[in-house]
Amino acid sequence: MVVLFAQQKRLAEHADEEPLSCVLLPCGRASLEYWSKLINIATWSGERLLVAHKKVIPASPVTKDAQSRALGSIEGIAVQFYFVSALSRALQFLLGAYPEYRSHFSEDVVWLFFSSTFALPSPREVFQMLFVRFGVKVSHHNSIERAYECMLQWTIELFLFWVGDVGIGVGTNSKRKSQKLASLPSKLFDSLCGIMQNAKVSQQTRANVCGLVSAIIIRTGSGDAASTTGSSSACASLAILRETLYKTLDAFSAKLFSASINLGTSSCVSGMQCRLVSLFAGANERARQCGWFEERLAELNKRMRELKEKHGVLSAHELDSLLVLFSSVFSVIAYPKCPALSQKLQQQLCLSLHGAVGYGTTRRAAFQTALALTRSEEGRRFLLQEVTACGDPLVRTCFGRLLMVTLDLADDIEPSYRRKHYGSKNKAQNATIIEREANRTLVKTLGFEVCATACAEGCEAFTNGVLKSKGVERVEGLFLKCEQERIEVPLSVHRLIAAISFHADAQLAIMRRKELMTLLVEWAGELSVAGTLALLTLRNLCFNPSLKAQLCQNDRILQLFKQFVCMPVASQPLQALQPDNNSSEFDAHHTDIASRSQQNSGTGGTRLERHKKGGTVSTTTATASCQADNLSILRCKELAVTGYWALMYDNQRGKSHVRNVLSQAPAVKINSVVAALDQLCVEPSECACVEHIMEAVGNMKALGRSV
């Protein structure tokens, strides 16, 4: 197969000189049927071998030529292993060269092939089977052992290629076949556990199996794997398979984790272990019960002492080991339902993370760790625990020190392409400076992301920490600096302002910053993620009773709300963005708005460009954007309507201001907005927004009869 693929590449190089014949598909598209038959043959022969292995047939004392028959069986099984190996490699070549033919291979056939291949008996099990059958004891045979290793390696490569290409899906769109697939995960994971526990298999192959499990976890839990187009039955079949895989992973998580304990600390093994203990209860409990967590924590404390003694300077190998330990230990706490740890363990962990924030070599890993901790209750409590009893009260905690580092970096970090001294003649020095600046920029972005997630998910203590450290003032300065130098503002900074705007004290602090308010109004007029977050911030200010009078006198904010209230929505949306499934402590119907920013890279643009547009979106621009993203428009419309309702609630002057703005030309009638929404054919993901808009409009009509 490899030779054929090489020949195909040589033919492609001379395609302009002579007609190209496809070696992998000699009969054209009809050849795909033969490829499917080869997959079925490999699956069928593997199942036969598995049945023969499980069926106990005692050896007969009069068996003739037992030795030769046993060796013949070994060679025959080795040939079968090599056949599966060659088929896996050839399929990877075929699908890599012709990705459009992937849909021809039904998902159930391919998954059956994977399941039967990984379930094949290992050479040691084959030797045991032959001893029972023929009474011949074989302890070692190079041919079958090499064939088995080769088969596992190339099948793993094909599996990663198949799953990593477009994700886990059901190509046949058949309910019957999806139900057949539902029984495969248990068999698959049981076989993978057996391979990881087989000491005769090479360490590298077993580590690759861990990488395979990680790929399944990632693709099962990611939303992009569900982006396949097709009928509703296809989506239902896809959901069934993904749900079954996830449930089976949950059931096998402890067994998979136990099988990987003795496989070392390579990236594949550690990656699988971290994902298992941070997502599944069984693996998390097993890690704490078997001593794995305490052992890793003791090793981490030792490495942190070495880091302190060397003043933060470590070799590449030492740094890699330290980062792996960081991920392994803190993944246990990142599990959303992780039970409370003892005071002693908490103190050790806090000291490790607190110290890692202080060194440039480990700061990035510490910030990534803190971001994972913000998503669990135990992790958030851990970030607020005091490490020392002296010094600034805010810096005593891990979150406080991280926050201070983030805000201090905010003023002196610039993109690497804006540094003038990069033109130095010393290229090695330039590369070091560029790498350091890129790392600092990433750390800054991670820091704001940690603060935003902590304030959104956690208690008011995180928001109070931001306010005490003058976070609003520092963010305003960063916004102004980016506007002056035309640098894109990291989206995590927008998320931080939106997250703290749910708290009354932060609302007052935001309102006091005039430049910040001006920027928020300008950004809120844009149909982007940054604009939606700015609009969310302005809407939240409307709920503060002490700010309603000032907001009602700000005609730009009232006109901005009006613009989105009357913005048209396409009757047949082309494609709607899927809301994020991660919940937060935000108000239920605003969670999606804040969480969407984690999945998008849009920014607010520059102030000069927005000023040329009048700081708002024109009707033509709004109509064009309406065709592209109905969900964004509906979310902005929801925020605008709820903003009006908040200003009218318990505020007689607010009712008057809202009525005056809506009556100005072009006048907007709330009843017409309701009628337009009633006639709208919305996607399922948009129904919640429409319901919330209807509810807010009803409240407005109840508060102001003439609206």
N, C-alpha and C positions, 0 to 999 in steps of 0.2 A: 504494500500500500504506500509506503514511504517513497519507494522508487517511482511508482506511478505519479505521485504528486510532484516529485522533482521533474519528471518528464513533462507534466502539464505546465510547469513553470517555464521550462525551456521552450515549449511550443508557443507559449504566450509571448515570449520575447521576439519571436519571428512571425508574429501574426500578420504583420504588414507585408511580408514576402510571400506567404503561402496560406491557404485556408487553415483556420484553427480547428482542430478536432479535440473535443473534450474527453480526456482520458478517464476522469472520474465518472462521467456520464456518457458512455460510448453510444448509447441508444437514445440520447436526448432525455427529455423528461420521463420517458418510459422507464429509464434506468432506475428511477426512484422506487419503483415497485420492487425491484430486485434488492435494493438496499433495505427496504422494509422486511423482505423475506429473510435477509441475512440477520437482521435484528431478532426476528422471531425464531430463527434456527438457533441462535446463540442462547436466547432465553429458554427455549424448549430443552436444549441439551443440558443447560445448567440445572434446570429443575429435575431432569432425569438423574443427573449425577447426585443431586441433593437427596432425592428419594432413595437412591442406591446406598448412599452413605448412612442414612437413618435406618434402613432396613437391615436387621441383624440376621445374617446367614452364617451359622457356625461352619468351620472348616471341616472337610471330610478327610478322614485318615487315609483314604486311598486316592486322593487327588494326585494326578500325574503332572509332572512338570510345573509344580507349584511355584518354584523360583522364577522360571521364565514367564509364567503367566502374570505373576505379580509385577515383574519388571515391565512387561508389555502393557499392563494397566497403567503403571506410572507414566510411561512414555505417551500413551494415548491421552491421559488426563492432561499432561503437559502440553500436548498439541492443542487440546481444547482451550487451555489457558492462553496459549499464544494466539489462537484464532480470535478470542474475545479481545485480547490486547490489540491486535492488528485492526479489528473492526472498530474499536473505540478511537484509535488514532485516525483511521480513515474517515470516520464520521466527523471528527473535529476538523480535518482538512476540508471535507466537503462543505460543511456548514459555514466554515470560515471563508471559503471561496464563493459560495452561493448562499448567502443568508436568506434570500427570498424563498428558498426551498424548505426552510425549517417547518413551515406550516403543514407541509406534506406528511411529516412524521407525527402520528397521533401521540398525544401526551401519555396515554395509558400504556402504549407499547414501549415507549422509552423508559418510563418509570418501572415497568415490569422488568425490563432489561437491567436497569441499575440494581433493583432489589435482588434479582436472582444472581447477579454477578457478585455482589458483596456477600451473599449468603453461601457462596461456594465453599466447600471444605478446604481448609488450609493443608499444606503438605503434611503436617504432623497428624491431622485427622485422616488424611488419605492413608498414611502408613498404618494407623490404627485399624482402619477399615480393611486393608489388605491382610493384616495380621489375623483379623477375625475370619476373613474369607478363606485365606490360603494357608494360614499358620506360618507365614514367612515374616520375620522381623526385619524391618528396614528402618534405620534411624537417620539416614541422610541420603539425599539424591540431588545433585546440583541442577539437573535439568528442570525438574518440577518446581524447585524452590526459586530458580530464576524466573521461570514462567509465571509463577504466582505473584512475585513482586512486580514484574512488568505489567501483568494484567491489572493489579490494583492501581499502579501509578497512572496508567493511561486511562483507566476508567474514571479515576478521580479527576484527571484533567478534563475529560469529556463532560463529567457532571458539572464541574465548575464553569465550563464554557456554556453548557446548556442552561444552567440556572442563572449565571451572571449575564447572559446575553439580553434576555427580555424578562427574566424573572420566572417565578413559579406560576404556571398557568395551565389551562386545560385546552389543548388545541382541538380536540374533537367536539367540544361543546355538547357532549352527550351526557345526560343525567345518569344513564346506566353505567357508563364508563367512569364517571366521577365517583359513583358509589363503589365501584371496583377499586379505584385508586385509594379510597378511604381506608382500606384494610392494609395498605402497603407500608405506611410509616412505621408501624410497630415492628414489622419484620426487618425493615431497613435499619432502624436505630439499634435493634438487638444485634444485627450482624456487625454494625460499626463498632459497637462495644466489644464484641469478640475479637475484632481485628486489633483494636487498641490494646487489649490485654494479652495478645499473642506475642510472647517474647522472641519468637523465631522470626517475626517480621521486623524489618529494619526500622530503626528509630525515625528515619526521615519519612518513610511511608506512613507510619503511625501518626506522625505530626501532620502529614498531609490530610489524613482522615479528620483530624481536629479542625483543619482549615475548611474541610468540606462541611462539617457540622456548623461552623461559624457562618458559612455562606447560606445555609438553610435558615439559620436564625435571622440573619440580616434580611434576606429576601422574603421571609414569612412575615416579618414585622414591619417592612417598609411599605409605604403607600404606592411607590412607583411601580411595584410589581403588578399592581391591579390596574394598570393603565391600558390594558389590552382593549382593543376595539372589538365590537361584536354585539350579539344580541344579549337580551337580559338573561337568557338561559346560560350563556357563556359566563356572565358575571356571577350568576348563582353557583355554577360549577366551580369557578375559581374560588369563590368565598368558602365553599364546602372543603375544598382541598387545603386551602390556607388555614382554615380553622382546625381541621383535623391534624395537620402538621404541627400547629402550635400546641394543641392539647397533648399530642403524643410527645412533643419535646418537653412539656411540663411533667408528664409522667415519667419520662426517661432521663430527666435532667440530673437526678442524683446518681443514677447508674453511669451516665456519660462522664460526669465529673469524677467519680471514683475510678473509672477506667483510665483517666488521664493523669492521675496524681503522680505516677512514676515515670512520666514521659519527659521530664525536664522542664525547662523554662524558655523554650523557643517561642518565637512570636506567634506561631500558629496555635501552640498548646495554650499559652497564656491568654491569647485572644479569645479562644473558646471558653476557657475557665471564667474569664471576666464577664463574658456575656451570659453565661449560665447563672452565675451567682448573683448578678445584678437584675436578672429578669425572672427567674423561676425559684419558687419557694423550696423545692426539694434540694436543688444544688446549693442554695444559700444555707440551708440547715445542715447539710452534709459537710460543707466547708468549715462550719463552726464546731461541729461535733467531732470530726476526725482529727482535729488538731492542725489542720492545714492553715487556718487563719492565724492562729497564735504563732505558728512557725514562721509564716511570712512576716508577721508583725515584728517578731524578734529580729529577723534578718534586716528588716527595714530600719529598725532603731540602730542597729549596728552600722549600717551604711550611712545613716544620717550623722552619727558621731564622726565617722571618717570624713564626711563632707565638711563638717564644722572644723575638724582639725586641719584640713587642707584648704580652708578658707574658700570653699565653693569651687575648687578646681579639681576635676576628675578626668580620668582618661575616657576615651570613647566607650570602651568595654564596661568600665565601672558605671558610667552614666547610663548606658543601656540597661544594665542590671538594676540600677536604682529605679529607673522609670517603670520597668516591668513590675517591680515590687510595689511601687506606688499604685499602679493600676490594679494589681491583684488584691491588695489589702483594702483599698477604698471602694472597690466594686461591691464588696460585701455590705458596706453601709449604704451604698447607692440604691440597694433594693428597696422599693417603695414601702414594703411591709417589714423591714428589718427590725427585729426586737431590740430593745434598749440594751446597750453594752454596759459592762461594769465601769465604775468610776476610774479604776486603774487603767483599763484599756482605752477609755475615752481620753484620758490625760496623755497617754503615750501617742495616740493618733493626732491629737491636737498639737502636741509639740513637733511632731514630724511635719505636718502640713504648715504650721506656723513658721518653722524654720525654712522649709522649701520655698516659701514666698519671698524670703529675704535674699536668695541667691539667684543671679541671672541664669545660671546653668539649669536650674530646676524650676524656675518661676513659671515657665509655660506649662509644664506638667502639673504644677500645683494649681494653676488657674483652671486647667481642664478638669482636674479632680474636683475642684470646688463647684464647677458647673454641673457635674454629675451629682454631687451631693445636694444641690439645691432642689432636686426633683424628688427627694424622699424626706419624710418628716424627721426621721432620725438624723439624716444628713444636715438638714437646716438647723436643728437643735445643736448639732455638733459644731456648726460654723459660728454659733453665737456663744459658745462656752469660752470662758476666760482661761487663758493659758498661764498668764503671769499675774502677780498681784501688785505690780508696780508699773509706773509709766502712764501714758495717756490711756484713760479707760476704754476709748474706742479701739486703740491698737492692741489691746490685750487679747482680743478675739481674732480668730482666723479671718473672719469676714471684714473686721475693721482694718486689719493690716492689708488685706487684699484691696479694700476700697481706697485706702490712702495711696497705695502704689498706683492704682488705676488713675486716680485723679491727679497725682503728681506727674504721671507720664502724659497726661492729656495735653499739656501745654508745649512739650518739647519734642513731640513725635511728628514727623512728617514722612510722606512716602519717599521711598529711596530715590525715585527718579527726580526729586526736587532738590536733592543735595548737590551743591556745587562742587564740593571737594572730592566727589567721586571721580573726577577727571585726573586724579593723581597718577603719576607714572608707575607707582608700585602697584601692580595688578593684584598681587597676593593680599596686600593691605586693603585695597579697594574691595576685593571679594569678602574679606572679613567684615569690613564696615557695612557693606550691603546686607550681608547675612544677619549681622547684629541688628541693623535698623529694621529689617523685615521681621525679625523675631520680636522686637519691641512693639512694632505696629500690631502684630498678631496678639501679643499679650494685652495691649490696650483694648483691642476689640473683644477679646475673651473676658477681660475684666468688666467691661460694661455689660456684656452678655450675662455674666454671673450676677451682677448687681440687679439687672432687670428681671432675671428669672427669680431671684431670691425675693425681691419686692413683690413680684406678681404672685408667687406661690406661697410665700411665708407670711409671718406676722408683721405687725407694725414696727417691730424692732429693727428690721432691715431698712425700712423707709426712714425711721428716725436717725439711723446711722448716716444715711445719705445726707439728710438735712443738717446734722451736726457738723459734718465735714464740709459744709458749703457746696454740696454737690450740684445744686441747681445753678449757683453762680458759676461754677467751673464749667458746667455743660454749656451755659450761655456763652462763655468765653470761647469754648471750642467751636460752637456754631458760628460765631462771628469770625473767628480766624479762618475757618473753612470757607466761609462766604467771601472773605476778602481775597483769599488766595485761590479760590475756585477749586477747592479740594472736596471730593465727595465725603459726606458725613457717614460714618459707619452706621448701619441700620440698628445696631445694638444700642447706640446712644438715643435714637428715637424711641426704642422700646423702653429704655430706662425712664424717660420723661413720661411716657404713657402709663407705665406701671405705677409710678409714685403718685400720679394724678388721681388715683382712687382714694387717697387719704387727704383729710381736711387740711392738715398742717402743710402738706406739700402743695395743695391747691393755692393756699395763700402765698407761699414762697414763689410759685410760678407766676402768679398774677402780679407780684411786685416787680418782676423783671420785664421792663418794657420792650427791650430789644428781643428778648426771647418770645414774648407774646406776638410781636410783629412777625417774626420768622414763622411761628406756628400758624398764624393766619394765612401767610403766603403759601406754606407747604400744604395746608389743609385743602387748598383749592385744586390740588393735583390728584389725578386718578392713579396713584401709586401706593405702594405699601407704606412709604414714609408719609405720604399725604393722609392715608387712612389713620395712621397712628397719631398724627397731629390733630386730625379732626376728632379722634377719640379723646385726646387730652382736653381740647376745648369743650367738648360735650360734658366731660366730667366736671369741669369748672362750673358749669351751669347748675349743678346740684348743690353747690355750697350757698347757703342762705345769705352769708355776708358778702358774697361776690355778685349776686344777681343784679343789683342796681348798677354796678360798673359795667357788667356785660351787656345790659340792656341799652346802655348809652354808646356802646361800640357798634356803630352801624355796619362795619365791615364783617363782623362775626354774624350779625343777623342776616345780612345779605348773602353771606356764604352758606348759611343754613338754607336760605330760600333757594339758592341755586341748585342745591342737591335735592330739595323737596320736589322741584318741578323738572328735574332732569329726566328725560325719557328713557325708558327701558325697552330693549328689543323684545318683540313678541316671541321670537324663536331664537334663543341664544345659541351661538355657535359652540361654545365650550365654556364650562363653568369650572372655576378652580375648586378643588376639593378642600373642605375645611380640615384643620388639624384635629386628630383624635385625642391629643393630649389635653387633659382638663387642667384647670388651675383654680385658684381661689377668686378669680375675677367673677364679676357678675355673669350669670350663665350665658346670656345672649351676646356678650362682648368678648368671650374667651377666644372665639375663632379669629377675631380681628387682631388681637395681640399675638396669638400664637402663629398666625400666618407669617409673621416677620421672620420666624426661625427658618423658613423654607425658601425665602426669596432674597434676592440680592439687590432689589431696587433701592434707589436713594432719592433724595429730594432735589437734586440739581443745584444750580447756583442761584443766588439771590438776583443777580443782574438779569439772567434769562427770565426769571419769573416776573421781575419788575416790568420787563418789556411787554409781558402778556397781561399786565394789570393785576398780577397776583392771583388771578383766578383762571378757571378753565372756561373758554368760550363755548358758545352753544354748538358750534361746528365740531370742536374738539370733543365735547361731551358726547355728541351723537356718534362720532367715530369710535370712541372708547366704549360706548354702550354696546356696540356690536361685538366688541372683542371680549368684554368681561362683564357680564350682567351681575355676577355675584358681588364684585367690588362696588358697583353702583348701588345695588340694593343695600349693602352694608353702610355705605355713606349716607344713603337716604334714611336708613334706620337711625343713624347717629344724629342726623339733622333734625328729624322729627322728635326724637327723644330729647334733644337739646331744647327745642321750642317748648316742649311739654314741661321740662324742668324749670325753665324760666317763668312759665305761667303759674306753676304750682305755688300756692300760698304767696302770691306776689301780684297784687292788683296792677301795679305799674308795669310789670312784665307782660300781663295780658294785653295792655294797651299798646305796648311797643310791638309785640308780635302781630297784633291785628293791623297796625299801621304798616308794617313791613310787607305783610302778605297782600295788603290792599293796594300798594304802590304798583305802578305799571312796570312790567306786566303783572297784573293781579293773579293771585293763585287762590283757587278755591280748594279747600281740603276735600270736599266731596268729589271733585274731579280727580284728585289723587287716588282716592279710594276706588273710584270707578275704573281708573286705568289699571290699578293692581288687580281688580276683580277679573278683568279681561285678559290678564297676562297668563301665558302658558309657561310656568316656571319648572325648573328642574327640581328634583327632590332635595338637593343641597340648598336650594334657595327658599324652600317653604318656611323655614324658621324665621328668616329675615322678613318675609312678607307678613307672617303672623305678628311679629313684634311691631312692625310698622302700623298694622291695623289696630293693635292694642294702644299704641301711643296716640294715633289719630283719634281714637275713641275717647281717650283721656283729655285730649285737647278740646274736642267738641263739648265734652262735659264741663270743662272749666270756662270756655269762652263760647257763648252761644252763637256769636256772629262770626266765628272763624270760618 
